[in-house]
Amino acid sequence: MNARTEPAEAEPVTPARPPVLRELLLVAGLFAVYKLGRQLAAGHTGEAFRDARDVWHAERWLHLPGEGTVQSLLLHGDGLAEAANAYYATVHFPAALAFLVWLYLRRPAHYTWARRTLAAVTAAALVLHLTFPLAPPRMLAATGLVDTARVYGPSVYGPPQTDHLSNQFAAMPSLHFGWALMTAIGLIVATRSRWRWLWLLHPLLTLLVIVGTANHYWLDAIAAAALLGAALALIPAPRRTVGTAAAGGPGARALVPAEQPALAGAGR
Protein backbone atom coordinates (compact mmCIF):
# COMPACT_ATOMS: atom_id res chain seq x y z
CA MET A 1 0.00 0.00 0.00
CA ASN A 2 1.11 3.61 -0.55
CA ALA A 3 2.17 5.63 2.43
CA ARG A 4 0.32 8.87 2.97
CA THR A 5 1.34 11.81 5.11
CA GLU A 6 -1.41 13.80 6.81
CA PRO A 7 -0.63 17.53 7.38
CA ALA A 8 -0.53 18.66 10.98
CA GLU A 9 -3.09 21.20 12.11
CA ALA A 10 -1.31 24.27 13.51
CA GLU A 11 -2.97 25.61 16.61
CA PRO A 12 -2.30 29.30 17.26
CA VAL A 13 -0.10 29.84 20.27
CA THR A 14 -0.78 33.12 22.06
CA PRO A 15 1.16 33.82 25.27
CA ALA A 16 -0.96 34.88 28.20
CA ARG A 17 -1.02 38.61 28.91
CA PRO A 18 0.26 39.73 32.29
CA PRO A 19 -2.52 41.03 34.59
CA VAL A 20 -3.30 44.57 33.50
CA LEU A 21 -3.62 45.98 37.03
CA ARG A 22 -0.24 44.56 38.00
CA GLU A 23 1.35 46.08 34.88
CA LEU A 24 -0.17 49.49 35.53
CA LEU A 25 1.09 49.47 39.11
CA LEU A 26 4.52 48.25 38.00
CA VAL A 27 4.94 50.88 35.30
CA ALA A 28 3.65 53.63 37.60
CA GLY A 29 6.01 52.47 40.36
CA LEU A 30 9.00 52.42 38.04
CA PHE A 31 8.16 55.92 36.82
CA ALA A 32 7.81 57.21 40.39
CA VAL A 33 11.16 55.70 41.42
CA TYR A 34 12.83 57.23 38.37
CA LYS A 35 11.39 60.69 39.04
CA LEU A 36 12.47 60.47 42.68
CA GLY A 37 15.95 59.40 41.61
CA ARG A 38 16.22 62.34 39.21
CA GLN A 39 15.31 64.70 42.04
CA LEU A 40 18.01 63.17 44.23
CA ALA A 41 20.49 63.80 41.42
CA ALA A 42 19.54 67.46 41.11
CA GLY A 43 21.57 70.28 42.59
CA HIS A 44 25.07 69.35 41.41
CA THR A 45 25.37 72.54 39.37
CA GLY A 46 29.12 73.05 39.45
CA GLU A 47 29.89 69.43 38.67
CA ALA A 48 27.27 69.38 35.90
CA PHE A 49 28.91 72.32 34.11
CA ARG A 50 32.40 70.85 34.49
CA ASP A 51 31.16 67.61 32.96
CA ALA A 52 29.47 69.58 30.18
CA ARG A 53 32.74 71.25 29.22
CA ASP A 54 34.49 67.85 29.24
CA VAL A 55 31.82 66.33 26.99
CA TRP A 56 31.96 69.29 24.61
CA HIS A 57 35.75 69.03 24.29
CA ALA A 58 35.56 65.23 23.94
CA GLU A 59 33.18 65.60 20.99
CA ARG A 60 35.57 68.01 19.29
CA TRP A 61 38.47 65.61 19.96
CA LEU A 62 36.41 62.79 18.40
CA HIS A 63 35.64 65.06 15.41
CA LEU A 64 31.90 64.64 15.85
CA PRO A 65 29.82 67.14 13.87
CA GLY A 66 28.91 70.24 15.80
CA GLU A 67 25.41 70.34 17.27
CA GLY A 68 25.14 73.80 15.74
CA THR A 69 25.04 72.22 12.28
CA VAL A 70 21.66 70.69 13.06
CA GLN A 71 20.39 73.72 14.96
CA SER A 72 21.18 76.06 12.07
CA LEU A 73 18.62 74.14 9.99
CA LEU A 74 15.91 74.76 12.59
CA LEU A 75 16.71 78.46 12.88
CA HIS A 76 15.86 79.20 9.24
CA GLY A 77 12.31 79.88 10.40
CA ASP A 78 10.34 80.09 13.64
CA GLY A 79 8.03 77.31 12.46
CA LEU A 80 10.75 74.65 12.33
CA ALA A 81 12.08 75.52 15.77
CA GLU A 82 8.58 75.53 17.28
CA ALA A 83 7.79 72.17 15.64
CA ALA A 84 11.00 70.65 17.00
CA ASN A 85 10.26 71.98 20.49
CA ALA A 86 6.72 70.59 20.33
CA TYR A 87 8.04 67.20 19.19
CA TYR A 88 10.49 67.16 22.09
CA ALA A 89 7.80 68.11 24.59
CA THR A 90 4.88 65.96 23.43
CA VAL A 91 6.05 62.82 21.59
CA HIS A 92 8.44 61.16 24.06
CA PHE A 93 6.07 59.66 26.66
CA PRO A 94 2.95 59.16 24.46
CA ALA A 95 4.95 57.26 21.81
CA ALA A 96 6.50 54.93 24.38
CA LEU A 97 3.13 54.40 26.08
CA ALA A 98 1.36 53.66 22.78
CA PHE A 99 4.14 51.22 21.90
CA LEU A 100 3.72 49.30 25.18
CA VAL A 101 -0.08 49.28 24.98
CA TRP A 102 -0.03 47.94 21.42
CA LEU A 103 2.43 45.20 22.37
CA TYR A 104 0.36 44.31 25.42
CA LEU A 105 -2.77 43.89 23.30
CA ARG A 106 -1.25 42.30 20.20
CA ARG A 107 2.12 40.77 21.17
CA PRO A 108 2.08 39.84 24.89
CA ALA A 109 5.44 38.04 24.84
CA HIS A 110 7.10 40.97 23.09
CA TYR A 111 5.45 43.33 25.58
CA THR A 112 7.16 41.62 28.53
CA TRP A 113 10.50 41.73 26.71
CA ALA A 114 10.11 45.42 25.79
CA ARG A 115 8.99 46.42 29.28
CA ARG A 116 11.95 44.66 30.88
CA THR A 117 14.36 46.23 28.39
CA LEU A 118 13.01 49.74 28.90
CA ALA A 119 13.13 49.26 32.68
CA ALA A 120 16.74 48.09 32.51
CA VAL A 121 17.80 51.01 30.30
CA THR A 122 15.99 53.52 32.51
CA ALA A 123 17.55 52.09 35.69
CA ALA A 124 21.03 52.24 34.16
CA ALA A 125 20.34 55.81 33.02
CA LEU A 126 19.36 56.78 36.56
CA VAL A 127 22.68 55.46 37.88
CA LEU A 128 24.52 57.52 35.26
CA HIS A 129 22.48 60.60 36.15
CA LEU A 130 23.50 60.17 39.79
CA THR A 131 27.19 59.63 39.07
CA PHE A 132 27.66 61.93 36.08
CA PRO A 133 25.48 65.07 36.28
CA LEU A 134 25.59 66.93 32.97
CA ALA A 135 24.30 70.33 31.94
CA PRO A 136 22.70 70.29 28.46
CA PRO A 137 24.36 72.24 25.64
CA ARG A 138 21.68 74.96 25.79
CA MET A 139 23.10 75.95 29.20
CA LEU A 140 26.75 75.93 28.18
CA ALA A 141 27.86 79.28 26.79
CA ALA A 142 30.89 77.74 25.06
CA THR A 143 28.63 75.90 22.62
CA GLY A 144 27.15 79.08 21.17
CA LEU A 145 23.81 77.28 20.86
CA VAL A 146 20.36 78.81 21.27
CA ASP A 147 17.88 77.50 23.83
CA THR A 148 15.15 77.12 21.22
CA ALA A 149 12.47 76.20 23.75
CA ARG A 150 13.06 79.41 25.70
CA VAL A 151 13.26 81.62 22.61
CA TYR A 152 10.57 80.10 20.40
CA GLY A 153 8.56 77.79 22.71
CA PRO A 154 6.96 75.60 23.78
CA SER A 155 9.18 74.66 26.71
CA VAL A 156 8.83 71.84 29.23
CA TYR A 157 11.43 73.32 31.58
CA GLY A 158 11.42 76.31 33.87
CA PRO A 159 14.47 78.09 35.28
CA PRO A 160 16.75 75.44 36.85
CA GLN A 161 16.65 77.24 40.21
CA THR A 162 12.85 76.95 40.46
CA ASP A 163 12.11 73.85 38.38
CA HIS A 164 11.31 71.21 41.00
CA LEU A 165 9.60 68.79 38.60
CA SER A 166 12.63 67.71 36.58
CA ASN A 167 16.39 67.43 36.81
CA GLN A 168 17.83 69.50 33.98
CA PHE A 169 21.35 68.31 34.79
CA ALA A 170 20.60 64.75 33.65
CA ALA A 171 21.44 65.08 29.97
CA MET A 172 23.41 61.83 29.68
CA PRO A 173 22.14 59.44 28.52
CA SER A 174 19.26 60.76 26.44
CA LEU A 175 16.21 58.69 27.31
CA HIS A 176 14.34 60.54 24.58
CA PHE A 177 16.61 58.81 22.09
CA GLY A 178 16.95 55.52 23.99
CA TRP A 179 13.21 55.00 24.30
CA ALA A 180 12.59 56.04 20.69
CA LEU A 181 15.22 53.58 19.47
CA MET A 182 13.71 50.77 21.57
CA THR A 183 10.26 51.59 20.20
CA ALA A 184 11.53 51.23 16.64
CA ILE A 185 13.47 48.04 17.36
CA GLY A 186 10.53 46.53 19.23
CA LEU A 187 8.10 47.19 16.38
CA ILE A 188 10.56 45.85 13.81
CA VAL A 189 11.05 42.64 15.81
CA ALA A 190 7.36 42.14 16.64
CA THR A 191 5.96 42.73 13.14
CA ARG A 192 6.61 41.39 9.67
CA SER A 193 5.42 44.18 7.38
CA ARG A 194 7.78 45.06 4.56
CA TRP A 195 7.46 48.69 5.70
CA ARG A 196 8.42 48.02 9.33
CA TRP A 197 11.95 49.43 8.87
CA LEU A 198 10.42 52.86 8.46
CA TRP A 199 9.96 52.87 12.24
CA LEU A 200 13.65 53.82 12.39
CA LEU A 201 12.58 57.29 11.26
CA HIS A 202 11.25 57.86 14.78
CA PRO A 203 14.63 57.62 16.56
CA LEU A 204 16.31 59.43 13.67
CA LEU A 205 13.91 62.37 13.93
CA THR A 206 14.21 62.27 17.73
CA LEU A 207 17.99 62.46 17.44
CA LEU A 208 17.84 65.51 15.19
CA VAL A 209 15.32 67.17 17.53
CA ILE A 210 17.22 66.62 20.78
CA VAL A 211 20.45 67.88 19.22
CA GLY A 212 18.91 70.72 17.21
CA THR A 213 17.03 72.09 20.22
CA ALA A 214 20.30 71.98 22.24
CA ASN A 215 18.81 69.68 24.86
CA HIS A 216 21.42 66.96 24.30
CA TYR A 217 24.89 66.31 22.95
CA TRP A 218 25.66 63.65 20.35
CA LEU A 219 27.37 61.65 23.10
CA ASP A 220 24.13 61.58 25.09
CA ALA A 221 22.49 59.63 22.27
CA ILE A 222 25.54 57.39 21.82
CA ALA A 223 25.48 56.55 25.54
CA ALA A 224 21.75 55.73 25.36
CA ALA A 225 22.32 53.45 22.35
CA ALA A 226 25.15 51.67 24.18
CA LEU A 227 22.95 51.06 27.26
CA LEU A 228 20.15 49.79 25.05
CA GLY A 229 22.53 47.48 23.20
CA ALA A 230 23.71 45.99 26.51
CA ALA A 231 20.12 45.52 27.70
CA LEU A 232 19.11 43.81 24.44
CA ALA A 233 22.10 41.47 24.73
CA LEU A 234 21.07 40.47 28.26
CA ILE A 235 17.30 40.30 27.61
CA PRO A 236 16.78 38.32 24.39
CA ALA A 237 13.65 38.83 22.32
CA PRO A 238 11.03 36.06 22.50
CA ARG A 239 11.00 33.34 19.88
CA ARG A 240 8.31 33.60 17.27
CA THR A 241 5.39 31.19 17.57
CA VAL A 242 2.61 30.12 15.22
CA GLY A 243 0.38 32.80 16.73
CA THR A 244 2.80 35.69 16.27
CA ALA A 245 3.80 34.54 12.79
CA ALA A 246 0.19 34.36 11.69
CA ALA A 247 -0.43 37.81 13.09
CA GLY A 248 2.44 39.20 11.08
CA GLY A 249 0.27 39.64 8.03
CA PRO A 250 0.10 38.03 4.59
CA GLY A 251 3.08 35.92 3.71
CA ALA A 252 4.04 35.21 7.30
CA ARG A 253 4.27 31.43 7.54
CA ALA A 254 5.23 29.28 10.48
CA LEU A 255 6.91 25.90 10.24
CA VAL A 256 5.06 23.31 12.28
CA PRO A 257 6.50 19.81 12.78
CA ALA A 258 4.46 17.27 10.85
CA GLU A 259 3.18 14.11 12.44
CA GLN A 260 4.81 10.81 11.64
CA PRO A 261 3.48 9.37 8.36
CA ALA A 262 0.85 6.68 8.86
CA LEU A 263 1.00 3.60 6.62
CA ALA A 264 -2.36 2.52 5.30
CA GLY A 265 -3.15 -0.96 6.52
CA ALA A 266 -0.62 -0.85 9.33
CA GLY A 267 -1.60 -2.80 12.42
CA ARG A 268 -4.10 -4.97 10.62
C-alpha positions as CSV (number, residue, x, y, z in Angstrom):
1,M,0.0,0.0,0.0
2,N,1.1,3.6,-0.6
3,A,2.2,5.6,2.4
4,R,0.3,8.9,3.0
5,T,1.3,11.8,5.1
6,E,-1.4,13.8,6.8
7,P,-0.6,17.5,7.4
8,A,-0.5,18.7,11.0
9,E,-3.1,21.2,12.1
10,A,-1.3,24.3,13.5
11,E,-3.0,25.6,16.6
12,P,-2.3,29.3,17.3
13,V,-0.1,29.8,20.3
14,T,-0.8,33.1,22.1
15,P,1.2,33.8,25.3
16,A,-1.0,34.9,28.2
17,R,-1.0,38.6,28.9
18,P,0.3,39.7,32.3
19,P,-2.5,41.0,34.6
20,V,-3.3,44.6,33.5
21,L,-3.6,46.0,37.0
22,R,-0.2,44.6,38.0
23,E,1.4,46.1,34.9
24,L,-0.2,49.5,35.5
25,L,1.1,49.5,39.1
26,L,4.5,48.3,38.0
27,V,4.9,50.9,35.3
28,A,3.7,53.6,37.6
29,G,6.0,52.5,40.4
30,L,9.0,52.4,38.0
31,F,8.2,55.9,36.8
32,A,7.8,57.2,40.4
33,V,11.2,55.7,41.4
34,Y,12.8,57.2,38.4
35,K,11.4,60.7,39.0
36,L,12.5,60.5,42.7
37,G,16.0,59.4,41.6
38,R,16.2,62.3,39.2
39,Q,15.3,64.7,42.0
40,L,18.0,63.2,44.2
41,A,20.5,63.8,41.4
42,A,19.5,67.5,41.1
43,G,21.6,70.3,42.6
44,H,25.1,69.3,41.4
45,T,25.4,72.5,39.4
46,G,29.1,73.1,39.5
47,E,29.9,69.4,38.7
48,A,27.3,69.4,35.9
49,F,28.9,72.3,34.1
50,R,32.4,70.9,34.5
51,D,31.2,67.6,33.0
52,A,29.5,69.6,30.2
53,R,32.7,71.2,29.2
54,D,34.5,67.9,29.2
55,V,31.8,66.3,27.0
56,W,32.0,69.3,24.6
57,H,35.7,69.0,24.3
58,A,35.6,65.2,23.9
59,E,33.2,65.6,21.0
60,R,35.6,68.0,19.3
61,W,38.5,65.6,20.0
62,L,36.4,62.8,18.4
63,H,35.6,65.1,15.4
64,L,31.9,64.6,15.9
65,P,29.8,67.1,13.9
66,G,28.9,70.2,15.8
67,E,25.4,70.3,17.3
68,G,25.1,73.8,15.7
69,T,25.0,72.2,12.3
70,V,21.7,70.7,13.1
71,Q,20.4,73.7,15.0
72,S,21.2,76.1,12.1
73,L,18.6,74.1,10.0
74,L,15.9,74.8,12.6
75,L,16.7,78.5,12.9
76,H,15.9,79.2,9.2
77,G,12.3,79.9,10.4
78,D,10.3,80.1,13.6
79,G,8.0,77.3,12.5
80,L,10.7,74.7,12.3
81,A,12.1,75.5,15.8
82,E,8.6,75.5,17.3
83,A,7.8,72.2,15.6
84,A,11.0,70.6,17.0
85,N,10.3,72.0,20.5
86,A,6.7,70.6,20.3
87,Y,8.0,67.2,19.2
88,Y,10.5,67.2,22.1
89,A,7.8,68.1,24.6
90,T,4.9,66.0,23.4
91,V,6.0,62.8,21.6
92,H,8.4,61.2,24.1
93,F,6.1,59.7,26.7
94,P,3.0,59.2,24.5
95,A,4.9,57.3,21.8
96,A,6.5,54.9,24.4
97,L,3.1,54.4,26.1
98,A,1.4,53.7,22.8
99,F,4.1,51.2,21.9
100,L,3.7,49.3,25.2
101,V,-0.1,49.3,25.0
102,W,0.0,47.9,21.4
103,L,2.4,45.2,22.4
104,Y,0.4,44.3,25.4
105,L,-2.8,43.9,23.3
106,R,-1.3,42.3,20.2
107,R,2.1,40.8,21.2
108,P,2.1,39.8,24.9
109,A,5.4,38.0,24.8
110,H,7.1,41.0,23.1
111,Y,5.5,43.3,25.6
112,T,7.2,41.6,28.5
113,W,10.5,41.7,26.7
114,A,10.1,45.4,25.8
115,R,9.0,46.4,29.3
116,R,12.0,44.7,30.9
117,T,14.4,46.2,28.4
118,L,13.0,49.7,28.9
119,A,13.1,49.3,32.7
120,A,16.7,48.1,32.5
121,V,17.8,51.0,30.3
122,T,16.0,53.5,32.5
123,A,17.5,52.1,35.7
124,A,21.0,52.2,34.2
125,A,20.3,55.8,33.0
126,L,19.4,56.8,36.6
127,V,22.7,55.5,37.9
128,L,24.5,57.5,35.3
129,H,22.5,60.6,36.2
130,L,23.5,60.2,39.8
131,T,27.2,59.6,39.1
132,F,27.7,61.9,36.1
133,P,25.5,65.1,36.3
134,L,25.6,66.9,33.0
135,A,24.3,70.3,31.9
136,P,22.7,70.3,28.5
137,P,24.4,72.2,25.6
138,R,21.7,75.0,25.8
139,M,23.1,75.9,29.2
140,L,26.8,75.9,28.2
141,A,27.9,79.3,26.8
142,A,30.9,77.7,25.1
143,T,28.6,75.9,22.6
144,G,27.1,79.1,21.2
145,L,23.8,77.3,20.9
146,V,20.4,78.8,21.3
147,D,17.9,77.5,23.8
148,T,15.2,77.1,21.2
149,A,12.5,76.2,23.8
150,R,13.1,79.4,25.7
151,V,13.3,81.6,22.6
152,Y,10.6,80.1,20.4
153,G,8.6,77.8,22.7
154,P,7.0,75.6,23.8
155,S,9.2,74.7,26.7
156,V,8.8,71.8,29.2
157,Y,11.4,73.3,31.6
158,G,11.4,76.3,33.9
159,P,14.5,78.1,35.3
160,P,16.8,75.4,36.8
161,Q,16.6,77.2,40.2
162,T,12.8,77.0,40.5
163,D,12.1,73.9,38.4
164,H,11.3,71.2,41.0
165,L,9.6,68.8,38.6
166,S,12.6,67.7,36.6
167,N,16.4,67.4,36.8
168,Q,17.8,69.5,34.0
169,F,21.3,68.3,34.8
170,A,20.6,64.8,33.7
171,A,21.4,65.1,30.0
172,M,23.4,61.8,29.7
173,P,22.1,59.4,28.5
174,S,19.3,60.8,26.4
175,L,16.2,58.7,27.3
176,H,14.3,60.5,24.6
177,F,16.6,58.8,22.1
178,G,16.9,55.5,24.0
179,W,13.2,55.0,24.3
180,A,12.6,56.0,20.7
181,L,15.2,53.6,19.5
182,M,13.7,50.8,21.6
183,T,10.3,51.6,20.2
184,A,11.5,51.2,16.6
185,I,13.5,48.0,17.4
186,G,10.5,46.5,19.2
187,L,8.1,47.2,16.4
188,I,10.6,45.8,13.8
189,V,11.0,42.6,15.8
190,A,7.4,42.1,16.6
191,T,6.0,42.7,13.1
192,R,6.6,41.4,9.7
193,S,5.4,44.2,7.4
194,R,7.8,45.1,4.6
195,W,7.5,48.7,5.7
196,R,8.4,48.0,9.3
197,W,11.9,49.4,8.9
198,L,10.4,52.9,8.5
199,W,10.0,52.9,12.2
200,L,13.6,53.8,12.4
201,L,12.6,57.3,11.3
202,H,11.2,57.9,14.8
203,P,14.6,57.6,16.6
204,L,16.3,59.4,13.7
205,L,13.9,62.4,13.9
206,T,14.2,62.3,17.7
207,L,18.0,62.5,17.4
208,L,17.8,65.5,15.2
209,V,15.3,67.2,17.5
210,I,17.2,66.6,20.8
211,V,20.4,67.9,19.2
212,G,18.9,70.7,17.2
213,T,17.0,72.1,20.2
214,A,20.3,72.0,22.2
215,N,18.8,69.7,24.9
216,H,21.4,67.0,24.3
217,Y,24.9,66.3,22.9
218,W,25.7,63.6,20.3
219,L,27.4,61.7,23.1
220,D,24.1,61.6,25.1
221,A,22.5,59.6,22.3
222,I,25.5,57.4,21.8
223,A,25.5,56.5,25.5
224,A,21.7,55.7,25.4
225,A,22.3,53.5,22.4
226,A,25.1,51.7,24.2
227,L,23.0,51.1,27.3
228,L,20.1,49.8,25.1
229,G,22.5,47.5,23.2
230,A,23.7,46.0,26.5
231,A,20.1,45.5,27.7
232,L,19.1,43.8,24.4
233,A,22.1,41.5,24.7
234,L,21.1,40.5,28.3
235,I,17.3,40.3,27.6
236,P,16.8,38.3,24.4
237,A,13.7,38.8,22.3
238,P,11.0,36.1,22.5
239,R,11.0,33.3,19.9
240,R,8.3,33.6,17.3
241,T,5.4,31.2,17.6
242,V,2.6,30.1,15.2
243,G,0.4,32.8,16.7
244,T,2.8,35.7,16.3
245,A,3.8,34.5,12.8
246,A,0.2,34.4,11.7
247,A,-0.4,37.8,13.1
248,G,2.4,39.2,11.1
249,G,0.3,39.6,8.0
250,P,0.1,38.0,4.6
251,G,3.1,35.9,3.7
252,A,4.0,35.2,7.3
253,R,4.3,31.4,7.5
254,A,5.2,29.3,10.5
255,L,6.9,25.9,10.2
256,V,5.1,23.3,12.3
257,P,6.5,19.8,12.8
258,A,4.5,17.3,10.9
259,E,3.2,14.1,12.4
260,Q,4.8,10.8,11.6
261,P,3.5,9.4,8.4
262,A,0.9,6.7,8.9
263,L,1.0,3.6,6.6
264,A,-2.4,2.5,5.3
265,G,-3.2,-1.0,6.5
266,A,-0.6,-0.8,9.3
267,G,-1.6,-2.8,12.4
268,R,-4.1,-5.0,10.6
